[in-house]
Amino acid sequence: MQPTNPNQFTEKAWEAIARTPDIAKASQQQQLESEHLLKALLEQEGLATSIFNKAEVPVARVRDAVDNFIKRQPKVSGSSESVYLGRSIDTLLDRAESYRKEFGDDYISVEHILLGYIKDDRFGKALFQELKLDEKKLKSTITQIRGNQKVTDQNPENKYESLEKYGRDLTAAAREGKLDPVIGRDDEIRRTIQILSRRTKNNPVLIGEPGVGKTAIAEGLAQRIIAGDVPQSLKDRQLISLDMGSLIAGAKFRGEFEERLKAVLKEVTDSRGQIILFIDEIHTVVGAGATQGAMDAGNLLKPMLARGELRCIGATTLDEYRKYIEKDAALERRFQQVYVDQPSVEDTISILRGLKERYEVHHGVRISDNALVAAATLSTRYISDRFLPDKAIDLVDEAAARLKMEITSKPEDLDEIDRRVMQLQMEQLSLQKESNPASRERLERLEKEIADLQEDQRALNAQWQSEKDSLNRIQSIKEEIDRINVEISQAERNYDLNKAAELKYGTLTQLQSSLQQAETQLAATQTSGSSLLREEVTESDIA
């Protein structure tokens, strides 16, 4: 098959074919062969690399094999710029065409060309055998990526693995311990679960002021799903947060955004209730993609929401809800409202106590309980244009960051001595050029003072380094304890009780005793003399 008609191929497949002559010329070869086309496909960093990665084949190994094969082929030197189509590409594209028909697609795509390499006598067959990649394995990998999608337009790659591209799996993040603990908010989470358990109109929308913790409720739900603390209808479900920004970004042509959103919604509905969608700033959906004669995203959601095919949690602020969603009565009817109020000062203090350990591990400092109480009370009193708990968390984070910066930079006492030594050394240099007795006498006194200061400087430097090393060691032990706690939770969820017991009563106990030792050692260093470093965030730091 001669690659003469771009309308027979998808954009990515044609792009690779068009790039093949440049690769052949760069290698000083006149004949376009299958190896040049494979190199062009790998250069795209698109579907071909995704297929190899999914099949657990190192892309670097494939690239090296292709490059080595190209280097071994005969080279043509001279000024001739013309290139000719080799037989291997012709037969490869014939095989790709037959795979297109087998898959029931409208265009020859990258995956059809890759399948054609399995019977490529020139190069592909031997390479794929070496990579232990047969037709069955390659087809199953392609099916995993494509799902039930058919190639019905020239840009199908945008619709493959849409949820991976445009979403973030909150349940996977919760499983790996990447989410912060969610303290309180039990009523809101319970109400959200109740709405999701309905047969129809099972779509909660979280409404609250910015910074009150709407996203935290979705994260709390993900943590409950992982812990199994949900009704049977939500057990083992995936909660995926949709990133509207990346969904809209780069949609150049009219209808491209709707195609992407349709692909995402199709993946969600094809999962038959296994996937719950979380859309933060859901008001952006209403009117997104709407241009003259085009349907907005809200209208794509409505039928699915009404039928209960799509379970979706939305989050938006009161103002935006009134401005965008209340105006669209049909869309508003399909969502059940969950109001998220600002927590009280007492609840905020509880939230801060729950987050305290995460911030201590991140910054490598200790945070006193007085500092948490001060953050909640002072932020309520003085920061009136923002909401709890966000503004209180910001104060704690800011104070811890400032203290960490002080720890890593030179202490004030040492800095003063350094400056004084430098000043005296400059004076010493100028006095060495003088020969009168008064200058000589002053020089002797100066040299003695410099020697004394340098001794203090060395002692302070050693103390600073020792305290810094102790703090770094404490931080690394705390990080390790945090990691072990996540592993213990995973082992307990998987009922791997031997591993859980080994980690809890072996590794964790050892780490806790090491932490106690390191903290005792630091306390001894600090009490033996005047400490250079502070490692605790106090009430005054918050103020």
C-alpha positions in Angstrom: 0.0 0.0 0.0 1.4 3.4 -1.1 1.2 6.1 1.7 -0.1 8.7 -0.7 -3.5 9.7 0.8 -3.3 11.4 4.3 -7.1 10.9 4.6 -6.6 7.2 5.1 -4.5 7.7 8.3 -4.9 9.4 11.7 -3.0 12.6 12.2 -0.2 10.9 14.4 0.2 8.0 11.9 0.5 10.4 8.9 2.9 12.6 10.9 5.2 9.6 11.5 5.0 8.6 7.8 5.8 12.2 6.7 8.8 12.3 9.1 10.3 9.1 7.7 12.2 10.7 4.7 14.0 13.1 7.1 15.1 10.2 9.3 16.4 8.3 6.2 18.3 11.4 4.9 19.8 12.1 8.3 21.1 8.5 8.3 22.5 9.0 4.7 20.1 6.3 3.3 18.0 6.6 0.2 15.6 3.7 0.8 12.7 4.3 3.2 12.2 1.1 5.2 10.2 0.0 8.2 12.9 0.8 10.7 12.8 4.5 9.7 9.0 4.5 10.3 9.4 2.9 13.8 12.0 5.5 14.7 9.5 8.2 13.7 6.8 6.6 15.8 9.0 6.5 18.9 10.1 10.1 18.4 6.5 11.2 18.8 6.3 10.3 22.5 2.7 9.5 21.8 0.7 6.3 21.5 3.6 4.0 20.5 5.6 4.8 23.6 2.4 4.4 25.8 1.8 0.9 24.2 5.4 -0.2 24.9 5.2 1.2 28.5 1.9 -0.6 29.2 3.4 -3.8 27.8 6.3 -3.4 30.3 8.8 -3.1 27.4 11.6 -0.5 28.0 11.2 2.2 25.3 14.9 3.0 25.6 15.7 -0.6 24.6 13.5 -0.4 21.5 15.0 2.9 20.5 18.6 1.5 20.9 17.7 -1.6 18.8 16.2 0.6 16.0 19.2 3.0 16.0 21.7 0.1 15.9 19.8 -1.5 13.0 19.7 1.8 11.0 23.5 2.3 11.6 24.2 -1.2 10.1 22.3 -0.4 6.8 24.3 0.7 3.7 24.9 4.5 3.4 24.8 6.6 0.2 27.1 9.6 0.0 26.7 12.4 -2.5 24.4 15.3 -3.1 21.3 13.3 -4.2 18.3 14.4 -2.1 15.8 11.9 -3.5 14.5 9.0 -1.4 12.6 5.9 -2.5 9.9 3.8 -0.8 11.2 0.4 0.2 9.1 -2.8 0.0 9.0 -3.3 3.7 7.0 -0.1 4.3 4.6 -1.1 1.5 3.8 -4.5 3.0 3.8 -3.1 6.6 1.0 -0.6 5.6 -0.9 -3.4 3.9 -0.8 -5.4 7.1 -1.9 -2.2 9.1 -4.8 -1.9 6.7 -6.0 -5.4 7.4 -5.7 -4.8 11.2 -7.8 -1.6 10.7 -10.6 -3.7 9.1 -10.2 -6.3 11.9 -10.7 -3.6 14.6 -13.6 -2.0 12.6 -11.9 1.4 12.5 -12.3 4.2 9.9 -8.6 5.2 9.7 -5.2 3.5 9.9 -3.8 4.4 13.3 -0.5 4.0 15.1 -1.6 0.8 16.9 -2.4 -0.8 13.5 1.1 0.0 12.2 2.7 -1.4 15.4 0.8 -4.6 15.0 2.1 -4.8 11.4 5.7 -5.1 12.7 5.0 -8.5 14.2 5.2 -10.1 10.7 7.8 -7.6 9.4 10.5 -10.0 8.0 13.0 -7.2 7.5 13.3 -6.0 11.1 10.2 -6.0 13.3 9.6 -9.7 13.6 13.1 -10.4 15.1 12.9 -7.3 17.4 9.4 -8.2 18.8 10.5 -11.8 19.4 13.6 -10.5 21.3 11.3 -8.2 23.3 8.9 -11.2 24.0 6.0 -9.2 22.5 3.7 -11.4 20.5 0.5 -10.5 18.7 -1.8 -11.6 21.6 0.1 -9.5 24.2 0.2 -6.5 21.9 -3.5 -6.7 21.1 -4.5 -7.0 24.8 -2.3 -4.0 25.6 -3.9 -1.9 22.8 -7.4 -3.0 24.1 -6.4 -1.8 27.6 -5.4 1.6 26.3 -8.3 2.0 23.8 -11.0 0.4 25.9 -14.1 0.2 23.7 -13.2 3.2 21.6 -13.2 3.0 17.8 -11.1 5.1 15.5 -13.8 7.3 14.0 -11.8 10.5 13.4 -8.2 11.5 12.6 -7.3 12.3 16.2 -8.3 9.3 18.3 -5.3 9.4 20.6 -6.9 12.3 22.6 -9.7 10.0 23.6 -7.5 7.1 24.8 -7.0 6.7 28.6 -8.9 10.0 29.0 -9.3 9.6 32.7 -5.6 9.0 33.2 -4.8 12.1 31.1 -7.4 14.5 32.5 -8.0 13.1 36.0 -6.3 12.2 39.3 -7.2 9.0 41.1 -8.0 10.1 44.7 -8.5 6.5 45.9 -5.0 5.6 44.6 -3.5 8.6 46.3 -5.3 7.6 49.6 -4.0 4.1 49.3 -0.4 5.4 49.0 -0.9 7.7 52.0 -0.5 10.9 49.9 -3.6 12.6 51.2 -3.7 14.6 54.4 -5.9 13.1 57.2 -9.5 14.6 57.2 -10.6 15.5 60.7 -14.3 16.2 61.5 -16.6 16.8 58.5 -18.4 13.5 59.4 -21.9 14.9 58.8 -20.9 16.2 55.3 -19.2 13.0 54.3 -22.1 10.9 55.5 -24.6 13.1 53.6 -22.5 12.8 50.5 -22.4 9.0 50.8 -26.2 8.9 51.3 -26.8 10.9 48.1 -24.3 8.7 46.1 -26.3 5.6 47.3 -29.5 6.8 45.7 -30.8 5.2 42.5 -31.3 8.4 40.5 -30.2 12.0 41.0 -27.3 10.5 43.0 -25.0 13.6 42.5 -24.0 15.7 45.5 -22.7 19.2 45.0 -20.6 20.6 47.8 -21.4 24.3 48.3 -19.3 26.5 50.6 -17.0 29.5 50.8 -13.4 29.3 49.4 -11.1 27.6 52.0 -13.7 25.8 54.1 -12.5 22.4 52.9 -14.8 21.2 50.1 -12.0 19.3 48.4 -11.1 17.7 51.7 -14.5 16.1 51.9 -13.8 14.3 48.6 -10.4 13.3 49.9 -12.1 12.1 53.1 -14.5 10.0 51.1 -11.6 8.5 49.1 -10.0 7.5 52.4 -13.2 5.9 53.7 -13.6 3.9 50.4 -10.0 2.6 50.9 -10.7 1.7 54.6 -14.0 0.0 53.5 -16.0 2.3 55.8 -18.7 2.9 53.2 -22.0 1.1 52.2 -21.8 -1.9 49.8 -22.8 0.3 46.9 -19.6 2.3 47.3 -17.2 -0.5 48.2 -14.0 -0.8 46.0 -15.1 2.2 43.8 -12.6 4.6 42.2 -13.0 8.3 43.0 -11.4 10.3 40.2 -10.9 14.1 40.4 -11.4 15.7 36.9 -9.0 18.4 36.0 -11.1 20.8 33.9 -8.1 23.0 33.1 -6.2 20.2 31.2 -9.4 19.1 29.6 -10.0 22.5 28.1 -6.3 23.4 27.4 -5.2 22.8 23.9 -8.6 22.2 22.4 -8.0 24.2 19.3 -11.0 23.4 17.1 -14.7 23.7 17.7 -16.0 20.4 19.1 -12.6 19.1 20.3 -13.3 19.9 23.9 -16.7 18.1 23.7 -15.0 15.1 22.1 -12.6 14.9 25.1 -15.3 15.3 27.6 -17.5 12.7 25.9 -14.5 10.3 26.0 -14.1 10.8 29.7 -17.9 10.4 30.4 -17.9 7.2 28.2 -15.1 5.7 30.3 -17.0 6.5 33.5 -20.3 5.1 32.2 -18.6 2.0 30.7 -17.2 1.2 34.2 -20.8 0.5 35.2 -20.7 2.5 38.4 -17.1 1.6 39.4 -15.9 5.1 38.9 -17.2 8.2 40.8 -16.3 11.6 39.2 -15.3 14.6 41.4 -15.4 17.9 39.5 -13.9 20.8 41.5 -15.1 24.2 40.5 -18.1 22.6 38.7 -19.4 26.0 37.6 -16.7 26.0 34.9 -18.6 23.1 33.3 -21.6 25.2 32.6 -20.8 27.2 29.5 -17.4 25.5 29.0 -17.0 24.9 25.2 -20.1 26.8 24.4 -19.7 28.8 21.2 -22.1 29.7 18.5 -23.8 26.5 17.4 -21.9 24.3 19.9 -23.3 22.5 22.9 -21.8 23.4 26.3 -20.4 20.7 28.6 -23.3 21.1 31.1 -25.7 19.8 28.4 -23.5 16.7 27.9 -23.8 15.9 31.6 -27.5 16.4 32.1 -28.9 13.2 30.4 -26.3 11.0 32.2 -26.9 12.6 35.5 -30.7 12.3 35.2 -30.5 8.6 34.3 -28.1 7.8 37.2 -25.5 6.5 34.8 -22.9 8.9 36.0 -22.2 9.5 39.7 -20.6 12.9 40.1 -19.6 15.0 43.1 -19.3 18.7 42.3 -17.8 21.5 44.4 -18.3 25.2 44.0 -18.7 28.4 46.0 -22.0 30.0 46.9 -21.6 32.9 44.6 -20.7 30.8 41.6 -23.5 28.3 42.3 -26.0 31.2 42.2 -24.5 32.7 39.2 -24.1 29.7 37.0 -25.9 26.5 38.2 -29.1 28.0 39.7 -29.7 29.8 36.3 -29.8 26.4 34.7 -32.8 24.9 36.4 -32.5 21.5 34.7 -28.9 21.1 35.8 -29.6 22.3 39.4 -32.4 19.7 39.7 -30.0 16.9 39.0 -27.7 17.9 41.8 -28.4 17.4 45.6 -26.9 20.3 47.7 -24.5 19.6 50.6 -23.7 22.9 52.4 -20.2 23.0 53.8 -20.0 25.7 56.6 -16.8 27.2 58.1 -15.7 25.1 61.1 -15.7 26.7 64.5 -12.4 27.7 66.2 -12.6 24.5 68.4 -13.1 22.3 65.3 -10.2 24.2 63.5 -7.9 23.4 66.4 -8.8 19.7 66.1 -8.1 19.8 62.4 -4.7 21.5 63.0 -3.9 18.8 65.6 -4.6 16.1 63.0 -2.4 17.8 60.4 0.4 18.7 62.8 2.4 15.6 62.2 2.4 16.0 58.4 3.7 19.6 58.7 6.3 18.6 61.2 7.6 15.8 58.9 7.6 18.2 55.9 9.4 21.1 57.5 11.6 19.1 60.0 10.5 21.2 63.0 8.3 20.6 66.0 5.0 22.6 66.3 3.7 23.3 69.8 0.0 22.9 70.7 0.0 26.6 71.8 1.0 27.6 68.3 -2.0 25.7 66.8 -4.4 27.3 69.3 -2.9 30.8 68.5 -3.2 30.1 64.7 -6.9 29.3 65.0 -7.8 32.2 67.4 -5.6 34.9 65.8 -6.6 34.1 62.2 -10.3 34.4 63.2 -9.7 37.7 65.0 -7.5 39.4 62.4 -8.0 37.8 59.0 -11.6 38.6 58.2 -11.6 38.2 54.4 -10.7 34.5 54.4 -12.2 31.4 55.9 -11.3 28.7 58.5 -9.5 26.2 58.4 -7.6 27.4 55.4 -6.3 30.7 56.9 -5.2 28.9 60.2 -3.4 26.2 58.2 -1.6 28.9 56.2 -0.4 30.6 59.4 1.1 27.3 60.8 2.7 26.5 57.4 4.2 30.0 57.0 5.6 29.9 60.6 7.1 26.5 60.1 8.7 27.5 56.8 10.2 30.6 58.4 11.7 28.6 61.2 13.1 26.0 58.8 14.7 28.8 56.8 16.3 30.1 60.0 17.7 26.6 60.8 19.3 26.2 57.4 20.8 29.7 57.3 23.7 30.8 59.5 22.8 31.7 63.1 23.0 35.3 64.1 25.7 34.9 66.8 28.0 33.1 64.3 27.2 35.6 61.5 28.3 38.5 63.9 31.6 36.8 64.7 32.3 36.1 61.0 31.7 39.8 60.1 33.8 41.0 63.1 36.7 38.6 62.0 36.6 39.9 58.4 36.6 43.5 59.6 39.6 42.9 61.9 41.5 41.0 59.2 41.1 44.0 56.8 42.5 46.3 59.6 45.3 43.8 60.2 46.3 44.0 56.5 46.5 47.8 56.6 48.5 47.8 59.9 51.1 45.4 58.5 52.2 48.1 56.1 52.9 50.5 59.0 56.3 50.6 60.9 55.7 53.0 63.8 55.6 51.5 67.4 51.9 52.4 68.1 50.9 50.5 64.9 53.0 47.5 65.9 51.4 47.4 69.4 47.9 47.7 67.9 48.7 44.9 65.4 49.8 42.6 68.3 46.5 43.3 70.2 44.6 42.8 66.9 46.2 39.4 66.1 45.4 38.2 69.7 41.7 39.3 69.3 41.5 37.6 65.9 42.9 34.4 67.3 40.3 34.5 70.2 37.5 35.2 67.8 38.5 32.4 65.4 38.5 30.0 68.3 34.9 31.0 69.2 34.1 30.8 65.5 35.3 27.2 65.2 33.4 26.2 68.4 30.2 27.8 67.2 30.6 26.3 63.8 31.0 22.8 65.3 28.0 23.4 67.6 25.8 24.6 64.7 26.8 21.7 62.4 26.1 19.2 65.3 22.7 20.7 66.0 21.9 20.8 62.3 22.9 17.1 61.8 20.7 16.1 64.8 17.7 18.0 63.4 18.3 16.4 59.9 18.5 12.9 61.5 15.3 13.5 63.5 13.5 14.6 60.3 14.7 11.6 58.3 13.6 9.2 61.1 10.2 10.9 61.2 9.8 10.6 57.4 10.7 6.9 57.7 8.1 6.4 60.5 5.5 8.1 58.3 6.4 5.7 55.4 6.2 2.7 57.7 2.8 3.7 59.0 1.5 3.9 55.4 2.9 0.4 54.8 1.3 -1.0 58.0 -2.1 0.4 56.9 -1.7 -1.2 53.4 -0.7 -4.5 55.0 -3.7 -4.4 57.3 -6.1 -3.6 54.4 -4.7 -6.6 52.5 -5.0 -8.9 55.5 -1.2 -9.5 55.4 -1.1 -9.7 59.2 2.5 -11.2 59.3 3.9 -8.2 57.5 1.8 -5.8 59.5 3.0 -7.3 62.8 6.6 -7.4 61.6 6.5 -3.7 60.7 4.5 -2.6 63.7 6.4 -4.4 66.5 9.8 -4.6 64.7 10.7 -1.8 62.4 8.4 0.8 63.9 9.5 0.1 67.5 13.2 0.4 66.4 12.6 3.7 64.6 10.7 5.1 67.6 13.5 4.3 70.0 16.0 5.8 67.4 13.9 8.9 67.3 13.8 9.1 71.2 17.6 8.7 71.3 18.1 11.5 68.6 15.8 13.9 70.5 17.5 13.2 73.8 20.9 13.8 72.2 19.7 17.1 70.7 18.2 18.2 74.0 21.5 17.4 75.8 23.4 19.5 73.2 21.0 22.4 73.6 21.0 22.4 77.4 24.8 22.0 77.7 25.3 25.5 76.3 23.3 28.3 74.7 21.5 26.7 71.7 22.1 28.2 68.3 19.0 26.8 66.7 15.3 26.8 67.6 13.4 23.8 66.4 9.9 24.4 67.8 7.2 26.7 66.3 5.7 28.6 69.2 2.9 31.0 69.8 5.1 34.0 69.1 6.1 32.6 65.7 2.4 32.5 64.7 1.8 36.1 65.9 
